[in-house]
Each structure stands twice: as structure tokens, then as C-alpha cells.
Amino acid sequence: MTKNIVTIPCKTIRAMAREMLKGKYWKCLIIVLACHVIAEAPAMIAEALTENPYILYAVELAGFVVEVAMTLCTTAFFLRLFRGQETSLDRFTEPLALTWKAVGMEIISYIQIFLWSLLLVIPGIICAIKHAQNFHALLDNPEYYPTEAIHRSHELMDGNKWKWVKLQLSFIGWIFLSALPSGIYQAMYGPVMSLYYSDVINYEEMQAIMMEYVEKLRAFNSQPIPMLLALIPLLVTVYMSVANAAFYDLASGNLVVQDDGRISETAEVF
């Protein structure tokens, strides 16, 4: 298996992503929105129907599996989109066959990140960055065991960690702008929690005030306008997902930069 050190500027990677998104942005947005709803639906329905902690815990575990499955499907979708391959609904569900491998991979990743985080925050962050290509590696190599996909991600990120971080940071402006409308609306019309230490008698009272605020905030966010405004950041999610697919193909050697600056495809993949 090959790997490359990604040297092209982040703005070039973003330009590649924009080029592949031309005429397809709304289709991608609908896909991401649908997967987001599917991933969040089990917990939302369970919370509305019961307060039994055991049922909620079981639903939370099921929700984790669903979230992993949706991450697999969307990652595969954006890889195919970037590679100019078919992105039909039939192919969208193909990665579901890898769900249990991906679940095992995520559990192992969480354990590794947690153990490294016990040392200091920085080692934990570095470990998390090393796992950034887990899903891409598994999708391109479905025969891999979870540990092999993790090893491949570590291999790809060796020498590319800082470049990947810079690529993510290059979206900060868009992330801030996309969250601004929702933040402004919530500041103007959302619930306000006035909590002063002198007004709180004990921990139970403070907890009751916090719970009341959370309930008000949840009710506020379920209104149509806040829900619509919350969809705006998904536009950035689409943009970042395609850029990350481009980064993976560059790091894995599926795309290489020629001496004259041209980018060429080197392998038939996925």
C-alpha cells in the first residue's frame, strides 16, 4: 500500500472540492440531512416516549451503531463524488455491509484515544488525528479487519498530521459564518438563564434551575426557525467532507501531483 506526503496548499484542496461539488451541492445537502435525521431519530423518539434509563441506554447504544453506519455511507458517498463515480441510492447503502467492522473500529479508536488522553491532552489530540482516515481506509479496503484499517490510517497520517489540521482550520471562517445566524436568533429570542451564586441555596436548587433551562432550550430548538437555521452548518459539512475525501486520495497515493503542478489519478479504486 502506498502513501504520499501531501504538499499542495489547502486552498488547492478546497478548490478541488468546490469543482467536484458544482451542480451537486443540494443533492449532497439532502443526503447529509437525511443521514443526520436517521442518526438522531432513535434518541429523540425514545426521550419523547419514555424516561426509563435502561431503555434510554439501550437506545443510545443502538443510536451509536446507526451513527457509525451513516458515517460509513456518507464517507463512501463523498469519496465516490470526488472520484466522479456513480452516487446512486443503490450504491449509497452498499457500505452498510461493513457496519459491524466499523463499530469495532470505532470502539478500538475510542479506547486508544482515551488511554492516550490519560497522559496529557496533547497526546490524546495527536492520537485522534491519527485516526482521521479510519473510515476512508476501511471503505477502500473492505477486507481489512478493524485493527488493519486503524493501522492504515496511522500510516497515511504519518507526516500528514499537521497538513490535515491546517485543512480543517482553513474552514473555521465558514464554520463561524454558518453558525452565526442561529446564534444571533437564539441570543435575541432564545431562553435566558439568570443564575447568580448568591441566589442559589444548594446544589439541588442549582441543578433544578439548570434542568429547567435545558428543557426551555430544547423546546426552543424544536421550533421551525431554529431548526432551519441549524441546517446552515450542514453546507460547510458537505464542503469539508469532499475536501477530506480529496486529502485522503492525495495521502493514499490515489492522486499524485506532477512536476508541472497537474494532479493525476494513479489507481482504479473503490
VEXMAR-175560 format. One record per residue: x, y, z of N, C-alpha, C in turn. Coordinates in steps of 0.02 Angstrom, whole numbers, plus 32768, in hexadecimal, padded with zeros to 4 digits. Atoms other than C-alpha are relative to their C-alpha. Last residue first. Layout:
BEGIN
[site [X Y Z] [X Y Z] [X Y Z]]
...
***
This chain:
BEGIN
[site [8045 7FFE 7FE7] [7D65 805B 7F18] [7FCF 7FE5 7FCD]]
[site [800F 800F 7FBA] [7E06 807B 7EBA] [7FB6 8000 800D]]
[site [8049 800B 8002] [7E4F 8079 7E0B] [7FEB 7FE8 8045]]
[site [801B 8043 7FF3] [7EFB 80C0 7E29] [7FB6 7FFE 7FF7]]
[site [7FCF 8035 8009] [7F70 814D 7DFA] [7FE4 7FBB 8008]]
[site [8018 803B 7FDD] [7EFF 81E3 7DDD] [802F 7FC5 7FF2]]
[site [8017 8038 8028] [7F58 8282 7DAB] [7FEB 7FC6 802C]]
[site [8011 8037 7FD3] [7F70 832E 7DF6] [7FE3 7FC7 7FD7]]
[site [803E 8024 800F] [7FCB 83AD 7D8C] [7FF5 7FC7 8031]]
[site [8037 7FE9 7FD6] [804D 841B 7DDF] [7FBE 7FDD 7FF2]]
[site [801C 7FC2 801C] [80D0 840C 7D54] [7FC4 8019 8028]]
[site [7FCF 7FCA 7FFB] [8134 8390 7DBB] [7FE5 8042 7FE6]]
[site [7FCA 8004 802F] [8099 8322 7DCF] [8030 803B 8008]]
[site [7FF2 7FBF 801F] [802E 831E 7E6B] [803D 7FF9 7FD3]]
[site [7FBC 7FE6 7FF6] [7FED 8270 7E94] [8007 8042 7FDC]]
[site [7FF3 7FC4 8028] [7F3E 822B 7EAF] [8048 8016 800E]]
[site [8030 8008 8036] [7F18 817B 7EEE] [8003 803B 7FD0]]
[site [7FDF 800C 8040] [7FBA 818A 7F51] [7FD0 7FF4 7FC7]]
[site [7FFC 8047 800E] [7F67 8172 7FFA] [8022 7FF0 7FBE]]
[site [7FD5 8021 7FCF] [7F8C 8223 8035] [800A 7FB7 7FF0]]
[site [7FBB 7FE7 8008] [7F46 8274 7F97] [8030 7FDB 802F]]
[site [7FE6 801A 803F] [7EAB 8206 7F96] [8047 8018 7FF2]]
[site [7FF2 8048 7FFB] [7E90 8228 804F] [801E 7FE5 7FC0]]
[site [7FC4 8009 7FD8] [7EA2 82E4 803A] [8012 7FB6 8005]]
[site [7FC7 7FED 802A] [7E23 82E4 7FAC] [8042 7FF6 8026]]
[site [7FF9 8037 8030] [7DA8 8284 801A] [803B 800E 7FD1]]
[site [7FDF 8036 7FDD] [7DC8 8304 80A3] [8008 7FC2 7FD4]]
[site [7FBA 7FED 7FF8] [7D9F 8390 802A] [8027 7FC9 8023]]
[site [7FE1 800B 8041] [7CFD 8336 7FFB] [804A 8012 8003]]
[site [7FFF 8048 800F] [7CCC 8327 80B1] [8021 7FF1 7FBD]]
[site [7FC9 801F 7FDD] [7CFD 83DB 80D9] [8006 7FB5 7FEF]]
[site [7FC1 7FE5 801B] [7C89 8423 8054] [803C 7FDD 801F]]
[site [7FF9 801B 8043] [7BF8 83B4 808A] [8043 8014 7FE1]]
[site [7FF1 8047 7FF8] [7C12 83E1 8141] [800A 7FDE 7FBD]]
[site [7FB8 8004 7FF4] [7C19 8499 8111] [8015 7FB7 8008]]
[site [7FE0 7FEB 803F] [7B6B 848D 80C6] [804C 7FFB 8006]]
[site [7FF9 803C 8028] [7B36 842A 8161] [801E 8010 7FBB]]
[site [7FBD 801E 7FFA] [7B5C 84C8 81C5] [800A 7FC0 7FD8]]
[site [7FCD 7FDB 8026] [7ABE 8516 817A] [8045 7FE2 8008]]
[site [7FED 8025 803B] [7A49 848E 81BB] [8039 8022 7FDA]]
[site [7FCF 8033 7FED] [7A42 84D9 826A] [8018 7FD6 7FC5]]
[site [7FC0 7FDE 7FF9] [79EC 8572 8221] [8037 7FCE 8012]]
[site [7FE9 7FED 8042] [795C 8504 81E7] [8045 8020 8003]]
[site [7FEE 803E 8023] [7949 84B4 8292] [801A 800E 7FBA]]
[site [7FBF 801A 7FE8] [7952 855D 82E9] [8015 7FC0 7FDC]]
[site [7FCA 7FD3 8014] [78C7 859D 8275] [8044 7FE9 801B]]
[site [7FEC 8002 8047] [7854 8506 8284] [803C 802B 7FEF]]
[site [802B 7FD4 8028] [7850 84F3 8343] [801B 8004 7FB8]]
[site [802E 802A 8027] [78A8 845C 838E] [7FCF 802A 7FD7]]
[site [7FDD 801B 803B] [793B 84C8 83C5] [7FD4 7FD3 7FD5]]
[site [7FF1 7FC9 802F] [78CA 852D 8439] [801F 7FE4 7FC0]]
[site [803F 7FEC 801F] [7883 8490 848C] [800B 8037 7FCD]]
[site [8014 8037 802C] [7933 844E 84AA] [7FBE 8011 7FDC]]
[site [7FD5 7FFD 803C] [796A 84F6 84EF] [7FED 7FCB 7FCE]]
[site [8015 7FC6 8028] [78D6 84FB 8566] [8028 8005 7FC0]]
[site [8042 800F 801C] [78FB 844A 85A1] [7FE6 8039 7FD4]]
[site [7FF5 8031 8036] [79B3 8473 85B8] [7FBE 7FEF 7FDE]]
[site [7FE4 7FDC 8039] [7986 850F 861C] [800A 7FD1 7FC4]]
[site [8037 7FD7 801B] [7915 84AC 8691] [8018 8026 7FC1]]
[site [802D 802D 8024] [799F 842C 86A8] [7FC6 8026 7FE0]]
[site [7FDF 8015 803D] [7A1C 84B4 86D6] [7FD3 7FD3 7FD6]]
[site [7FFF 7FC6 802D] [79A6 8503 8754] [801F 7FED 7FBD]]
[site [8044 7FF6 8018] [7983 8459 87A2] [7FFD 803A 7FCF]]
[site [800E 8034 8032] [7A3E 8435 87AD] [7FBA 8007 7FE3]]
[site [7FDB 7FEF 803C] [7A5C 84DB 8805] [7FF2 7FCE 7FC8]]
[site [8022 7FC6 801E] [79D3 84B4 8881] [8022 8015 7FBF]]
[site [803E 8018 801C] [7A1B 8407 88A3] [7FDA 8039 7FDD]]
[site [7FF3 8021 8041] [7ACA 844F 88BA] [7FC0 7FEA 7FDE]]
[site [7FDB 803F 7FFE] [7A95 84C5 8943] [8006 7FE3 7FBA]]
[site [7FF8 8017 7FBB] [7A52 8573 896B] [802A 7FC1 8004]]
[site [8005 8048 7FFB] [7A6A 85C5 88C3] [800E 7FEA 8047]]
[site [8046 8014 8001] [7A42 867E 88B6] [7FF6 7FB5 800B]]
[site [8021 7FE7 7FC4] [7AEE 86B9 88EE] [7FB7 7FEB 8004]]
[site [7FEF 802B 7FC7] [7B3E 864A 886B] [7FDD 8016 8040]]
[site [7FCD 7FE0 7FD7] [7AE2 86A5 87E2] [800C 7FD6 803E]]
[site [7FEB 8029 7FC8] [7A82 864D 8758] [8039 8024 8024]]
[site [7FE2 7FD1 7FD1] [7A1C 86AB 86D8] [8011 7FDA 8040]]
[site [7FF9 801B 7FBC] [79FC 862C 864F] [8025 8033 802B]]
[site [7FC7 7FE4 7FDC] [79B7 8679 85B0] [8002 7FE2 8046]]
[site [8008 7FFC 7FB7] [7946 861F 8536] [8040 801B 8020]]
[site [7FFB 803E 7FDA] [795C 8647 847D] [7FF8 800A 804A]]
[site [8042 801C 7FF0] [7919 86DE 841E] [8002 7FC2 802C]]
[site [8036 7FD0 8002] [79AA 8755 8401] [7FBF 7FE4 801C]]
[site [7FF1 7FC9 7FD1] [7A3E 86EA 8436] [7FC6 8031 8004]]
[site [8007 801A 7FBC] [79F1 8652 83E1] [800D 8036 8033]]
[site [8048 800A 7FF3] [79D8 86B3 833F] [7FF5 7FE6 8047]]
[site [8020 7FBF 7FF9] [7A8B 86F3 8344] [7FB6 7FF8 8011]]
[site [7FEA 7FE1 7FC1] [7AD3 8647 8364] [7FDE 8042 800D]]
[site [8020 8024 7FC9] [7A6C 85F6 82DA] [8012 801F 8043]]
[site [8048 7FF2 8000] [7AA2 867B 825D] [7FDB 7FDE 8039]]
[site [8012 7FBD 7FEA] [7B5A 8670 8294] [7FB4 800D 8000]]
[site [8020 8004 7FBE] [7B72 85B4 8287] [7FE5 8043 8018]]
[site [803B 802B 8005] [7B93 85B7 81CB] [7FDA 7FFB 8042]]
[site [8035 7FDD 8024] [7C06 864E 81DB] [7FC0 7FD5 7FFD]]
[site [8019 7FC8 7FD7] [7C6E 85FA 8263] [7FC5 8023 7FDD]]
[site [8024 801D 7FC8] [7C7E 8557 8201] [7FE1 8037 802C]]
[site [8040 8018 8019] [7CAC 85B6 8163] [7FD6 7FE2 8038]]
[site [8029 7FC6 8013] [7D35 8615 81BD] [7FBB 7FED 7FE9]]
[site [801A 7FDF 7FC3] [7D75 8578 8212] [7FD4 803B 7FEF]]
[site [8048 7FF9 8005] [7D84 8518 816D] [7FE2 8027 803B]]
[site [800F 7FD2 8036] [7E40 8531 815C] [7FB5 800A 7FF6]]
[site [8000 7FBB 7FE7] [7E53 84E3 8208] [7FEE 8032 7FC9]]
[site [803C 7FF7 7FD7] [7E20 8439 81C2] [7FFA 8048 8018]]
[site [803B 8004 802C] [7EA1 8444 8136] [7FC0 800B 8028]]
[site [8005 7FC0 8023] [7F26 8480 81B1] [7FC4 8001 7FD1]]
[site [8018 7FCE 7FD0] [7F04 83E9 821F] [7FF7 8043 7FDE]]
[site [8047 800D 7FF5] [7F16 8375 818A] [7FE2 8032 8030]]
[site [8023 7FEB 803D] [7FBB 83C5 815A] [7FB5 7FF6 8007]]
[site [8005 7FB7 7FFE] [7FF8 83B4 820E] [7FDB 801B 7FC2]]
[site [802C 7FEA 7FCA] [7FCF 82FA 8211] [7FF7 804C 7FFF]]
[site [8037 7FD7 801C] [8017 82D1 8165] [7FD3 801F 8036]]
[site [7FE5 7FCB 802A] [80C2 828C 8194] [7FCC 802E 7FE3]]
[site [7FBA 7FF6 7FEE] [8076 81EB 81D5] [801F 8032 7FCF]]
[site [7FF9 7FC0 7FDC] [7FBD 8205 81B3] [8048 800E 8016]]
[site [800E 7FC8 802C] [7FB8 817F 812C] [800C 8043 8022]]
[site [7FCD 7FFD 8033] [800E 80FD 819A] [7FF7 803D 7FD3]]
[site [7FC2 7FE8 7FE0] [7F9F 8121 822E] [8037 800A 7FCD]]
[site [800B 7FB9 7FF2] [7F07 810E 81BD] [803D 801E 8020]]
[site [7FF9 7FDD 8040] [7F4C 8069 817B] [7FF5 804B 8009]]
[site [7FB9 7FFD 8010] [7F65 802C 822E] [800C 8025 7FBF]]
[site [7FE1 7FCE 7FD3] [7EB2 8059 8258] [804A 8008 7FF1]]
[site [8016 7FBE 8018] [7E73 7FFB 81BF] [801E 8038 802B]]
[site [7FDA 7FF3 803E] [7EDD 7F65 81F2] [7FEC 8044 7FE3]]
[site [7FBD 7FEA 7FED] [7E98 7F6A 82A4] [802B 8010 7FC3]]
[site [8000 7FBC 7FE1] [7DE5 7F67 8264] [8046 8018 8011]]
[site [801C 8004 7FBD] [7E08 7ECF 81F3] [8003 8046 801E]]
[site [7FDA 7FF2 7FC3] [7E27 7EFA 813E] [7FD9 7FEF 803F]]
[site [7FE9 8040 7FE5] [7DCA 7EA5 80AF] [8027 800A 8042]]
[site [8035 8021 7FD8] [7D68 7F45 8090] [8015 7FBD 801D]]
[site [7FE5 8043 7FF5] [7E08 7F9F 8059] [7FCF 7FD9 802B]]
[site [7FD5 8011 8039] [7DD3 8045 800B] [801C 7FB9 8006]]
[site [8029 8001 803D] [7D41 8052 8085] [8029 7FEC 7FC3]]
[site [802B 803B 7FFF] [7DAD 8021 811A] [7FD7 7FFA 7FC0]]
[site [7FD6 803B 8009] [7E33 80A1 80F0] [7FD6 7FC0 7FFE]]
[site [7FE9 8002 8045] [7DB5 812D 80D7] [8028 7FC0 7FF2]]
[site [8038 8014 802A] [7D61 8103 817C] [8014 7FFC 7FB7]]
[site [8019 8043 7FF2] [7E03 8105 81DF] [7FCA 7FE9 7FCF]]
[site [800E 8022 803F] [7E50 819E 818B] [7FE3 7FBA 800A]]
[site [802A 7FD7 802C] [7E49 8215 8220] [7FEC 7FDB 7FC0]]
[site [803A 8029 8013] [7E8A 8192 829B] [7FD4 8022 7FCC]]
[site [7FE7 803C 8022] [7F38 81E2 82A6] [7FC7 7FD3 7FE8]]
[site [7FEF 7FEB 8044] [7EE1 8287 82D0] [8018 7FC3 7FD8]]
[site [803F 7FF7 8024] [7E91 8236 836A] [800C 8012 7FB7]]
[site [801B 8043 800E] [7F3C 81F9 83A4] [7FBF 8004 7FD8]]
[site [7FD7 801D 8035] [7F84 82A8 8392] [7FE6 7FBB 7FED]]
[site [8012 7FDF 803E] [7EF3 82EE 83F8] [8026 7FE3 7FC5]]
[site [8043 8016 8013] [7F0E 826E 8481] [7FE9 801E 7FBF]]
[site [7FFB 8044 801D] [7FC9 828F 8484] [7FBC 7FE5 7FEA]]
[site [7FE0 7FFF 8041] [7FA1 834A 8499] [8009 7FBA 7FE2]]
[site [8030 7FEF 8034] [7F25 8335 8528] [8020 7FFA 7FBA]]
[site [800A 7FB8 8004] [7F9F 82DA 8599] [7FCE 800D 7FC7]]
[site [7FBD 7FE5 7FF7] [7FC2 8228 85D0] [7FFD 804C 8004]]
[site [7FF0 8005 7FB9] [7F0E 81F2 85EA] [8045 801C 800F]]
[site [8016 7FC2 7FDF] [7EE8 8234 853C] [800E 7FFF 804B]]
[site [7FCD 7FCC 800C] [7F51 81A7 84F3] [7FEE 8041 8022]]
[site [7FC3 8013 7FDC] [7EE0 8128 8548] [8038 8033 7FF5]]
[site [800A 7FF7 7FB7] [7E41 8180 850E] [8040 7FF1 8026]]
[site [7FFF 7FB8 7FF4] [7E7F 818D 845A] [7FF9 800F 804A]]
[site [7FBC 7FE7 800A] [7EAA 80D4 8456] [8005 804A 8010]]
[site [7FD6 8019 7FC9] [7E03 80A2 84A3] [8047 801A 7FFA]]
[site [8012 7FDB 7FC3] [7DA2 8112 842C] [802B 7FEA 803A]]
[site [7FE6 7FBC 8006] [7DFF 80C9 8397] [7FF2 8028 803E]]
[site [7FB7 8004 7FF5] [7DDE 8016 83CE] [801F 8045 7FFE]]
[site [7FF6 8010 7FBA] [7D24 803E 83DE] [804B 7FFD 8010]]
[site [800D 7FC4 7FD8] [7D23 8095 8335] [800C 7FF2 804A]]
[site [7FCB 7FD0 800D] [7D75 8002 82DD] [7FF9 803E 802B]]
[site [7FC5 8017 7FDD] [7CFD 7F87 832C] [803B 8030 7FF9]]
[site [8010 7FF8 7FB9] [7C6A 7FF0 82EF] [803C 7FE9 802B]]
[site [7FF7 7FB9 7FEF] [7CBB 7FFE 8244] [7FF1 800D 8049]]
[site [7FB8 7FF3 8000] [7CCD 7F41 8236] [800D 8048 8016]]
[site [7FE6 801D 7FC2] [7C18 7F32 826B] [804C 8006 8004]]
[site [8013 7FDE 7FC2] [7BDF 7FAD 81E8] [8020 7FE3 803E]]
[site [7FC4 7FF8 7FD7] [7C41 7F68 8155] [7FF1 801D 8044]]
[site [7FE4 8043 7FF3] [7BAA 7F22 80F9] [803D 8003 802D]]
[site [8020 801A 7FC3] [7B5B 7FCF 810D] [8019 7FBA 8011]]
[site [7FD2 8005 7FC7] [7BDD 800B 808E] [7FE0 7FE5 8040]]
[site [7FD0 8037 8004] [7B68 7FDC 7FFD] [802D 7FFB 803E]]
[site [800A 802F 7FC9] [7ADB 8052 8033] [8033 7FC6 8000]]
[site [7FFA 7FDC 7FC0] [7B10 80E5 7FC7] [7FFD 7FD0 803B]]
[site [7FBA 8004 7FEA] [7B2E 8073 7F31] [8008 8021 8044]]
[site [7FEE 8046 7FF9] [7A74 8057 7F1A] [8047 7FF8 801B]]
[site [8019 8018 7FC0] [7A4F 810E 7F3D] [8013 7FB8 800C]]
[site [8047 8010 7FFE] [7ABB 8144 7EAA] [7FED 7FE6 8045]]
[site [8016 7FF2 7FBC] [7B65 8197 7EBE] [7FB5 7FF3 8008]]
[site [8049 8001 7FF8] [7BBF 8154 7E24] [7FED 800A 804A]]
[site [8021 8040 8009] [7C76 8185 7E1A] [7FB5 8006 800E]]
[site [8028 7FFD 803D] [7CC7 822F 7DFE] [7FDC 7FBF 7FF1]]
[site [7FE0 8027 8034] [7D50 820B 7E7C] [7FD9 7FFF 7FBF]]
[site [7FC0 7FE1 8012] [7D17 8299 7EEC] [8022 7FDC 7FC7]]
[site [800D 7FBF 801F] [7C65 825A 7EE8] [8041 8020 7FEA]]
[site [8016 800D 8045] [7C9B 81A7 7F09] [7FF4 8042 7FDC]]
[site [7FC7 801B 8025] [7CFE 81DE 7FA2] [7FEE 7FF4 7FB7]]
[site [7FD5 7FC8 8013] [7C6D 824B 7FD8] [8040 7FE9 7FDF]]
[site [8021 7FD4 8031] [7BF2 81BB 7FD2] [802E 8037 7FE9]]
[site [7FFD 8022 8041] [7C69 8143 802A] [7FE2 802C 7FC9]]
[site [7FB9 7FFE 8013] [7C7D 81BE 80BA] [800A 7FE0 7FBC]]
[site [7FF1 7FBD 8018] [7BC0 81D7 80BE] [8049 8006 7FEA]]
[site [8024 7FF2 803F] [7B9C 811D 80C6] [8012 8045 7FE4]]
[site [7FE6 802B 8036] [7C20 80F5 8149] [7FE2 8014 7FBD]]
[site [7FBE 7FE4 800F] [7BEC 8189 81B5] [8021 7FD9 7FC8]]
[site [800B 7FC4 8029] [7B37 814D 81A9] [8042 8022 7FEE]]
[site [8018 8015 8043] [7B69 80A0 81E5] [7FF6 803B 7FD2]]
[site [7FC6 801C 8023] [7BCF 80E9 8276] [7FEC 7FEC 7FB9]]
[site [7FD5 7FC8 8011] [7B39 8154 82A8] [803E 7FE9 7FDA]]
[site [801F 7FDD 8039] [7AC5 80BE 82A1] [802D 803A 7FE9]]
[site [7FF8 802B 803A] [7B3A 805A 8312] [7FE4 8022 7FC1]]
[site [7FB9 8000 8012] [7B45 80EA 838D] [800D 7FD6 7FC2]]
[site [7FF2 7FC2 8024] [7A88 80FE 8389] [8049 8006 7FEB]]
[site [8018 800B 8045] [7A75 8048 83BA] [800D 803D 7FD5]]
[site [7FD2 802F 801F] [7AE2 806A 8452] [7FED 7FF2 7FB7]]
[site [7FC2 7FDB 800C] [7A7B 8104 847C] [8034 7FD3 7FDF]]
[site [800B 7FD8 803D] [79DB 80A0 8466] [803F 8027 7FEE]]
[site [8001 802F 8038] [7A1A 8022 84E5] [7FF8 8024 7FBE]]
[site [7FBB 8016 8009] [7A46 80AF 855E] [8005 7FD0 7FC5]]
[site [7FDB 7FC9 801E] [799B 80FF 8546] [8049 7FED 7FF3]]
[site [8015 7FFB 8047] [7946 8059 8567] [8028 8036 7FDC]]
[site [7FE6 803B 8022] [79AC 8040 8605] [7FEE 8000 7FB6]]
[site [7FB8 7FF9 8010] [798F 80F2 8640] [801D 7FC5 7FDA]]
[site [7FDD 803B 7FE5] [78D0 80E5 8632] [804A 8002 7FED]]
[site [7FCB 7FE7 7FD6] [7897 8196 8609] [8027 7FC7 8021]]
[site [7FF3 801F 7FBF] [782A 8163 8578] [8037 8024 8025]]
[site [802F 8035 7FEC] [77D4 819A 84D8] [800B 7FE5 8046]]
[site [8045 7FE8 8002] [7822 8243 84AC] [7FCF 7FCC 801C]]
[site [8007 7FCE 7FCB] [78D0 820F 84E3] [7FB9 801B 8003]]
[site [7FFF 8021 7FBE] [78C1 8171 847A] [7FF6 8032 8038]]
[site [8040 8024 7FF8] [788C 81D1 83DE] [7FFD 7FE0 8045]]
[site [8035 7FCE 7FFA] [791D 824D 83EC] [7FBC 7FDE 800D]]
[site [7FFC 7FE0 7FBE] [799B 81C4 840F] [7FC8 8031 800B]]
[site [800E 8030 7FC9] [7965 815A 837A] [8001 8021 8045]]
[site [8046 8013 7FF4] [7957 81F0 8303] [7FF5 7FD0 803A]]
[site [8019 7FE0 7FC3] [7A07 8239 8314] [7FBA 7FE7 8013]]
[site [7FD4 800D 7FC7] [7A60 81C5 8299] [7FE4 801B 8041]]
[site [8003 8048 7FF0] [79CF 81C1 821D] [802B 7FF1 803E]]
[site [8041 800E 7FE3] [79BF 827F 8223] [7FFB 7FB7 8015]]
[site [8001 7FE0 7FBE] [7A79 8299 8205] [7FBE 7FF0 8024]]
[site [7FD8 802A 7FD3] [7A76 821A 8177] [8002 801D 8047]]
[site [8024 803E 7FF5] [79E6 8277 8123] [8026 7FD2 8030]]
[site [8039 7FF2 7FD5] [7A3C 831F 8139] [7FDA 7FC0 8011]]
[site [7FE5 7FF4 7FBD] [7AE0 82DF 80F0] [7FC7 800B 8032]]
[site [7FE3 803F 7FE7] [7A87 8296 8058] [8018 8008 8048]]
[site [8039 802C 7FF0] [7A1C 8332 803F] [8019 7FBE 801D]]
[site [801F 7FE6 7FC3] [7AB8 83A0 8048] [7FC6 7FD4 8016]]
[site [7FD6 8013 7FC8] [7B12 8333 7FC9] [7FE1 8017 8042]]
[site [8006 8048 7FF8] [7A83 8343 7F4E] [8028 7FE8 803C]]
[site [8040 800C 7FDE] [7A82 83FE 7F6E] [7FF2 7FB6 8008]]
[site [8000 7FEB 7FB9] [7B3B 8410 7F4A] [7FC0 7FEE 8023]]
[site [8013 803A 7FD7] [7B3E 83A8 7EAA] [7FF7 8013 8049]]
[site [803F 801D 8016] [7B45 842C 7E1F] [7FE8 7FC6 802B]]
[site [8027 7FD7 802E] [7BFB 8450 7E43] [7FC3 7FDB 7FE7]]
[site [8042 7FF3 7FE5] [7C34 83E6 7ED6] [7FD3 8029 7FD1]]
[site [8027 803E 8002] [7CC8 8398 7E7B] [7FB9 800B 801A]]
[site [8009 8015 8046] [7D11 8443 7E55] [7FD3 7FC2 7FFB]]
[site [8034 7FD5 801E] [7CF4 847F 7F07] [7FF2 7FEC 7FB8]]
[site [8041 8013 7FE4] [7D55 83EA 7F4B] [7FC8 8029 7FE1]]
[site [8012 8042 801D] [7DE8 8407 7ED5] [7FBB 7FEB 8019]]
[site [8015 7FF2 8045] [7DE9 84BF 7F0A] [7FEC 7FBF 7FDC]]
[site [8045 7FE5 7FFC] [7DEE 8489 7FC1] [7FE6 8010 7FBA]]
[site [802C 8038 7FED] [7E85 841B 7F9D] [7FB8 8018 8003]]
[site [8006 802A 803C] [7ED8 84AC 7F41] [7FD2 7FC5 800E]]
[site [802F 7FDD 802D] [7EB5 8522 7FD3] [7FF6 7FD9 7FBF]]
[site [8045 800F 7FEC] [7F04 84A3 8048] [7FCE 8021 7FD1]]
[site [8020 7FD3 7FD0] [7FA8 84B4 7FE9] [7FB8 7FEB 8010]]
[site [8023 7FCA 8022] [7FF7 841B 7F94] [7FDB 802B 8033]]
[site [7FDA 7FC1 8001] [8076 83BB 7FFB] [7FD9 8039 7FE0]]
[site [8028 7FCD 8024] [801A 831E 8030] [8023 8043 8005]]
[site [8002 7FC5 7FD6] [809D 829C 8061] [7FDB 8036 7FD8]]
[site [7FDD 7FC4 8015] [8070 8202 8000] [7FFE 8034 8037]]
[site [8015 7FC4 7FDD] [803D 8151 8029] [802A 8039 7FE7]]
[site [7FD8 7FC3 8005] [8043 80AB 7FCF] [7FE4 8037 802C]]
[site [802B 7FC4 8000] [8000 8000 8000] [802C 803E 8000]]
***
